[in-house]
Amino acid sequence: MNTDTTASWTAAFRSALISPYEDIDLFTLRAFSAQTVRQIIRLDGGGSAVRIRLSNRYGKEPLHIGGARLARRTEGSGIESGSDTPLHVGGAEEFTIPVGQDIVTDPVEQTVAAGDELALTLWLPADTGLTTYSAVPLRTGYAVPGNALTATTLDGTEGLEELVTRHFISGADVLAPAGTAIAVAFGDSWFEGTGTTHDTDNRFPDLLNNRLREAGKNTSTGLVDWVVNQGLSANRLLTDEIGEHALARLRRDVLDVPGVTHVIVHLGLNDLGIPGQEAHPAAAPIPSAADLIAGLTTLAERLHTAGLTAIAATVGPFAGTIYDGYATPEGSAVGREVSDWIRGSESPFDGYVDFDAVADPADPDRIHDDYDSGDGLHVNDAGARALADAVDLSTLKV
């Protein structure tokens, strides 16, 4: 059978900058030294081999990996006995990732499927410095002192720390049947999943994957095979905030993703909200609708040049959020204008998803109470499901 290397799981990473949300402790900078870190990923699609992507993209020191192992996860920090496999880079079990670089491990031949949970364990013998990380993985990780690389479980280990952030692991690729097609969810916290329940995989891309699997259960649908998540909380379309702005990270986080054919975009919300926050006094003014439309048009053009189908989500509602200064009448007005453009005939996108699916009909600038995570800016599990249900699956035909 002919096969292609295809992304089965992804994570967008951020640099060690200060968050505009100073009261949210999820945005925590971390370093590790003489510690073992075990992190869990849930594959979005399967294949006959798997390899892991590791990153020191924003590190200031070379990242020395004293050993890396991949296993099937059971529960908590536990792994399935007999499934633990060493990972190599260029045949070596011990390796170093240079400053600003990413590496890919040698492939491990084993059959994996959508929904499989894998545990990646890293032994970090030297001080890593502030790490390249994801702030909102919504998946518990684990760190313990010393070398516990081969431990079946870290639970009960003295000094065990549960991590709310994800570090170093930026992707997993599988060897899938030739022609496997995937969509990338490229955007902000509405894709990364802020507001949904921790450790439950109830983010928008997860729930859209459930719809795709259901649609393809009994027949060949001609749809993309799965969706990977490149949401980055606080990310902006036009301005570097935490990590590069969307146009700057497009090459790495979309165009270079193996197997991508379609892209779903949700961007612009933070461009409208962050400038008004008291915690971010140096921010530029709120962009105009013309500014955001120009940026989205450039984004669509780059996706089309790469031969990809581009689908835009309208700007999600955010009036009434608890974050001081984020919601302004001016920002909501610009958001409505941009959303109308996305829905209209002048939009260069190939389709759209209407995120008004979670708006309050009595006040469309606000998230409906049934879908509000509690902060007025992010949706809960039911809201993420409503967003996934709003996708016209025909826009995901290959």
C-alpha positions as CSV (number, residue, x, y, z in Angstrom):
1,M,0.0,0.0,0.0
2,N,1.3,3.5,-0.9
3,T,1.7,5.7,2.1
4,D,2.3,9.4,2.9
5,T,3.7,11.1,6.1
6,T,0.7,13.0,7.5
7,A,0.3,15.1,10.6
8,S,-1.8,13.3,13.2
9,W,-1.6,15.9,16.0
10,T,-0.2,19.4,16.3
11,A,0.3,22.1,18.9
12,A,1.1,25.8,18.2
13,F,3.8,27.2,20.5
14,R,4.6,30.5,22.1
15,S,7.6,32.4,23.2
16,A,8.5,33.3,26.8
17,L,6.7,36.7,26.8
18,I,4.4,38.3,29.3
19,S,0.7,37.6,28.8
20,P,-1.7,40.5,28.5
21,Y,-3.9,38.5,30.9
22,E,-1.9,39.0,34.0
23,D,-4.5,37.4,36.2
24,I,-4.5,34.0,34.4
25,D,-2.0,31.7,35.9
26,L,-2.1,29.3,32.9
27,F,0.3,31.7,31.2
28,T,3.3,30.5,33.3
29,L,6.9,30.4,32.2
30,R,8.8,27.2,33.0
31,A,12.3,25.7,33.0
32,F,13.3,22.2,33.9
33,S,16.5,20.8,35.3
34,A,17.4,17.2,36.2
35,Q,13.7,16.2,35.7
36,T,11.6,13.8,33.8
37,V,8.6,15.2,32.0
38,R,5.8,13.0,30.7
39,Q,3.1,14.5,28.4
40,I,0.0,13.1,26.8
41,I,-1.2,13.5,23.3
42,R,-4.4,12.1,21.7
43,L,-4.0,11.3,18.0
44,D,-6.4,12.8,15.5
45,G,-5.7,10.1,12.9
46,G,-3.9,6.8,12.5
47,G,-1.2,5.1,10.4
48,S,1.4,2.3,10.4
49,A,4.2,4.3,12.0
50,V,4.6,7.4,14.1
51,R,7.2,10.1,14.7
52,I,7.4,13.0,17.1
53,R,8.2,16.6,16.5
54,L,10.2,18.4,19.3
55,S,11.0,22.1,19.4
56,N,13.5,24.5,20.9
57,R,12.2,27.3,18.7
58,Y,12.1,30.0,21.4
59,G,14.8,28.6,23.7
60,K,17.9,30.6,24.6
61,E,20.0,27.6,25.3
62,P,20.6,24.3,23.4
63,L,18.0,21.7,24.6
64,H,19.7,18.5,25.7
65,I,17.4,15.4,25.7
66,G,19.0,12.7,27.7
67,G,16.4,10.2,26.5
68,A,12.9,10.1,25.0
69,R,10.4,7.3,25.0
70,L,6.9,6.8,23.6
71,A,4.3,4.5,25.0
72,R,0.5,4.0,25.1
73,R,-1.1,5.8,28.0
74,T,-3.4,4.1,30.4
75,E,-4.6,6.6,33.0
76,G,-3.0,9.5,34.8
77,S,0.7,9.3,34.2
78,G,0.6,5.5,33.7
79,I,1.7,3.7,30.5
80,E,0.8,0.3,29.1
81,S,3.3,-2.3,30.1
82,G,5.3,-3.5,27.1
83,S,4.4,-0.6,24.9
84,D,7.3,1.7,25.9
85,T,9.6,2.4,23.0
86,P,12.8,4.5,22.9
87,L,12.8,7.4,20.4
88,H,15.9,8.1,18.3
89,V,17.1,11.1,16.3
90,G,19.5,10.0,13.6
91,G,19.8,6.7,15.4
92,A,20.9,8.3,18.7
93,E,18.9,7.9,21.9
94,E,20.5,11.1,23.4
95,F,20.4,14.3,21.3
96,T,20.5,18.1,21.5
97,I,18.1,20.5,19.8
98,P,19.9,23.8,18.9
99,V,18.6,27.2,19.8
100,G,15.7,28.2,17.5
101,Q,15.4,24.8,15.9
102,D,13.0,21.9,15.6
103,I,13.7,18.2,15.1
104,V,11.8,15.1,14.1
105,T,12.5,11.8,15.7
106,D,13.1,8.7,13.6
107,P,9.8,6.9,12.9
108,V,8.6,4.1,15.1
109,E,6.8,1.3,13.2
110,Q,3.6,0.6,15.0
111,T,-0.1,0.8,14.1
112,V,-1.9,3.7,15.7
113,A,-5.4,4.9,15.3
114,A,-7.5,8.1,15.8
115,G,-8.2,8.6,19.5
116,D,-5.1,6.7,20.7
117,E,-3.5,8.4,23.7
118,L,0.3,8.3,23.7
119,A,2.7,9.3,26.5
120,L,5.9,11.0,25.5
121,T,8.5,10.9,28.3
122,L,11.6,13.1,28.2
123,W,14.6,13.0,30.5
124,L,16.0,16.5,30.8
125,P,19.4,16.3,32.7
126,A,20.5,19.9,32.2
127,D,18.8,23.3,32.8
128,T,16.5,23.9,29.9
129,G,16.1,27.6,30.5
130,L,12.7,29.1,29.8
131,T,10.9,26.7,27.5
132,T,9.1,26.8,24.2
133,Y,5.6,25.9,25.3
134,S,1.8,25.8,24.8
135,A,-0.1,27.7,27.5
136,V,-3.5,26.1,27.2
137,P,-3.0,22.4,26.2
138,L,-6.0,21.4,28.3
139,R,-4.2,18.1,29.0
140,T,-2.4,17.3,32.2
141,G,1.3,16.7,32.0
142,Y,3.7,15.4,34.7
143,A,7.2,16.2,36.0
144,V,9.3,14.5,38.6
145,P,12.9,14.9,39.9
146,G,15.5,12.7,38.5
147,N,15.6,10.1,35.7
148,A,12.2,8.3,35.6
149,L,12.3,7.7,31.9
150,T,11.2,4.1,32.0
151,A,8.8,4.3,35.0
152,T,5.5,2.6,34.4
153,T,3.8,5.4,36.3
154,L,4.9,8.7,37.9
155,D,1.9,8.8,40.2
156,G,3.0,8.6,43.9
157,T,6.6,9.7,43.0
158,E,8.0,12.1,45.5
159,G,8.1,15.6,44.0
160,L,5.5,14.8,41.4
161,E,4.2,18.0,39.7
162,E,1.2,18.2,37.5
163,L,1.7,20.5,34.6
164,V,-1.1,22.7,33.0
165,T,1.3,23.8,30.2
166,R,2.8,21.7,27.4
167,H,6.5,21.8,26.6
168,F,8.7,21.0,23.6
169,I,6.3,18.6,21.8
170,S,4.9,20.3,18.8
171,G,3.5,17.5,16.7
172,A,3.1,13.8,15.8
173,D,3.2,12.5,12.3
174,V,1.9,9.1,11.1
175,L,2.5,7.0,8.0
176,A,-1.0,7.1,6.5
177,P,-2.5,5.8,3.2
178,A,-1.5,7.9,0.2
179,G,-3.9,10.7,-0.4
180,T,-4.9,11.1,3.3
181,A,-6.1,14.7,3.5
182,I,-6.3,16.9,6.6
183,A,-7.6,20.3,7.7
184,V,-5.7,22.7,10.0
185,A,-7.7,24.7,12.5
186,F,-5.6,27.9,12.4
187,G,-6.5,30.5,14.9
188,D,-6.7,31.7,18.5
189,S,-8.1,30.4,21.9
190,W,-11.4,29.5,20.3
191,F,-9.6,26.7,18.6
192,E,-6.9,26.0,21.2
193,G,-9.9,25.3,23.5
194,T,-9.8,27.9,26.4
195,G,-13.0,27.5,28.4
196,T,-13.6,23.8,27.6
197,T,-13.2,21.1,30.2
198,H,-9.6,20.0,31.0
199,D,-8.6,16.5,29.9
200,T,-11.8,15.8,27.9
201,D,-10.9,16.7,24.3
202,N,-14.0,18.9,23.9
203,R,-12.4,21.6,21.8
204,F,-13.8,22.7,18.5
205,P,-11.4,20.7,16.4
206,D,-12.0,17.5,18.5
207,L,-15.7,17.8,18.1
208,L,-15.5,18.5,14.4
209,N,-13.4,15.3,14.2
210,N,-16.2,13.4,15.8
211,R,-18.5,14.7,13.1
212,L,-16.1,13.7,10.3
213,R,-15.7,10.2,11.8
214,E,-19.4,9.8,12.1
215,A,-19.9,11.0,8.5
216,G,-17.3,8.5,7.2
217,K,-18.3,5.6,9.3
218,N,-20.3,3.7,6.7
219,T,-19.4,5.3,3.4
220,S,-16.7,7.1,1.5
221,T,-17.6,10.7,1.9
222,G,-14.8,12.5,0.0
223,L,-14.2,14.6,3.0
224,V,-10.9,15.4,4.7
225,D,-9.8,12.6,7.0
226,W,-9.3,14.6,10.1
227,V,-8.5,18.0,11.6
228,V,-5.4,19.1,13.6
229,N,-5.4,22.0,16.0
230,Q,-3.1,25.0,15.5
231,G,-5.0,27.3,17.8
232,L,-2.8,29.7,19.9
233,S,-4.4,31.6,22.7
234,A,-4.0,35.4,22.5
235,N,-2.7,35.1,18.9
236,R,-3.4,38.1,16.7
237,L,-3.7,38.4,12.9
238,L,-1.7,41.5,12.5
239,T,0.5,42.1,15.5
240,D,3.0,39.9,17.4
241,E,1.5,39.3,20.9
242,I,2.6,35.9,22.3
243,G,4.3,34.0,19.6
244,E,4.3,35.5,16.1
245,H,1.2,36.9,14.6
246,A,-0.8,34.7,12.3
247,L,0.7,35.8,9.0
248,A,4.2,35.3,10.3
249,R,3.5,31.8,11.6
250,L,1.5,30.7,8.6
251,R,4.4,28.9,6.9
252,R,5.3,26.8,9.9
253,D,1.9,26.1,11.4
254,V,-0.1,25.6,8.2
255,L,1.8,25.4,4.9
256,D,4.4,23.0,6.2
257,V,2.0,20.6,8.0
258,P,2.2,17.3,6.2
259,G,-1.0,16.3,4.4
260,V,-2.9,19.7,4.7
261,T,-5.5,20.4,2.1
262,H,-8.0,22.6,3.9
263,V,-7.6,25.4,6.5
264,I,-10.2,26.8,8.9
265,V,-9.4,30.3,10.1
266,H,-10.6,32.2,13.2
267,L,-8.5,35.3,13.7
268,G,-9.0,39.0,14.5
269,L,-10.7,38.7,17.9
270,N,-7.6,39.5,19.9
271,D,-6.7,42.3,17.5
272,L,-9.9,44.0,18.6
273,G,-9.8,43.2,22.3
274,I,-6.2,43.3,23.5
275,P,-5.5,47.0,22.6
276,G,-8.0,48.2,25.2
277,Q,-6.7,46.2,28.1
278,E,-5.2,48.2,31.0
279,A,-2.7,45.5,31.4
280,H,-1.3,46.2,28.0
281,P,-0.7,50.0,27.9
282,A,1.7,49.9,25.0
283,A,-0.8,48.3,22.6
284,A,-1.6,49.8,19.3
285,P,-5.1,51.2,18.6
286,I,-7.9,48.9,17.6
287,P,-7.5,48.1,13.9
288,S,-10.1,49.2,11.4
289,A,-12.3,46.7,9.5
290,A,-10.3,47.6,6.4
291,D,-7.1,46.6,8.3
292,L,-8.4,43.2,9.3
293,I,-10.0,42.5,5.9
294,A,-6.7,43.3,4.2
295,G,-4.9,40.9,6.5
296,L,-7.4,38.1,6.0
297,T,-7.3,38.7,2.3
298,T,-3.5,38.3,2.3
299,L,-4.0,35.1,4.4
300,A,-6.5,33.7,1.9
301,E,-4.2,34.5,-1.0
302,R,-1.3,32.7,0.5
303,L,-3.4,29.7,1.2
304,H,-4.7,29.6,-2.3
305,T,-1.2,30.0,-3.7
306,A,-0.3,26.9,-1.8
307,G,-3.2,25.1,-3.4
308,L,-5.3,24.9,-0.2
309,T,-9.0,25.4,0.4
310,A,-9.5,28.4,2.8
311,I,-12.5,28.6,5.1
312,A,-13.0,31.5,7.4
313,A,-15.0,31.7,10.7
314,T,-16.8,34.9,11.5
315,V,-15.5,36.9,14.5
316,G,-16.8,35.3,17.7
317,P,-18.9,37.5,20.0
318,F,-17.1,38.9,23.0
319,A,-19.1,41.9,24.5
320,G,-19.5,41.7,28.2
321,T,-16.3,39.7,28.9
322,I,-14.9,39.9,32.4
323,Y,-11.5,41.1,31.1
324,D,-11.2,44.8,31.7
325,G,-10.9,46.9,28.6
326,Y,-11.1,43.9,26.2
327,A,-14.7,44.5,25.0
328,T,-15.5,48.0,23.5
329,P,-18.4,49.2,21.4
330,E,-15.8,50.1,18.7
331,G,-14.3,46.6,18.7
332,S,-17.7,44.9,18.5
333,A,-18.7,47.2,15.6
334,V,-15.5,46.3,13.7
335,G,-16.1,42.6,14.4
336,R,-19.6,42.8,12.9
337,E,-18.3,44.5,9.8
338,V,-15.6,41.9,9.3
339,S,-18.0,39.1,9.8
340,D,-20.4,40.6,7.3
341,W,-17.6,40.7,4.8
342,I,-16.7,37.1,5.5
343,R,-20.3,36.1,4.8
344,G,-20.5,38.2,1.7
345,S,-19.6,37.8,-2.0
346,E,-16.5,39.9,-1.8
347,S,-14.7,37.5,0.5
348,P,-11.9,35.5,-1.1
349,F,-12.5,32.5,1.1
350,D,-13.9,29.3,-0.3
351,G,-16.5,29.0,2.5
352,Y,-17.3,30.2,6.0
353,V,-18.4,29.0,9.4
354,D,-20.8,31.3,11.2
355,F,-19.7,31.6,14.8
356,D,-22.9,33.5,15.6
357,A,-24.0,30.0,16.3
358,V,-23.0,30.7,19.9
359,A,-24.3,34.3,20.1
360,D,-27.3,35.4,22.2
361,P,-30.1,36.2,19.8
362,A,-31.2,39.0,22.1
363,D,-27.7,40.6,22.1
364,P,-25.7,39.1,19.2
365,D,-22.4,40.8,20.4
366,R,-22.5,38.5,23.5
367,I,-22.0,34.7,23.9
368,H,-25.3,33.0,24.9
369,D,-25.4,32.0,28.6
370,D,-25.7,28.3,27.6
371,Y,-22.5,28.5,25.7
372,D,-20.4,30.8,27.9
373,S,-17.5,29.4,29.8
374,G,-18.0,32.0,32.5
375,D,-15.7,34.7,31.2
376,G,-17.8,36.1,28.4
377,L,-14.9,35.6,25.9
378,H,-14.6,31.8,25.5
379,V,-17.2,29.0,24.9
380,N,-17.8,26.0,27.1
381,D,-18.1,22.4,26.0
382,A,-21.6,23.0,24.7
383,G,-20.4,26.1,22.8
384,A,-17.6,24.2,21.2
385,R,-20.1,21.6,20.1
386,A,-22.3,24.3,18.6
387,L,-19.3,25.7,16.7
388,A,-18.4,22.3,15.3
389,D,-22.0,21.7,14.3
390,A,-22.0,25.0,12.5
391,V,-19.4,23.7,10.0
392,D,-20.9,22.8,6.6
393,L,-19.1,19.5,6.0
394,S,-19.3,20.0,2.2
395,T,-16.7,22.8,2.5
396,L,-14.3,20.1,3.7
397,K,-14.6,18.0,0.5
398,V,-11.3,17.1,-1.0
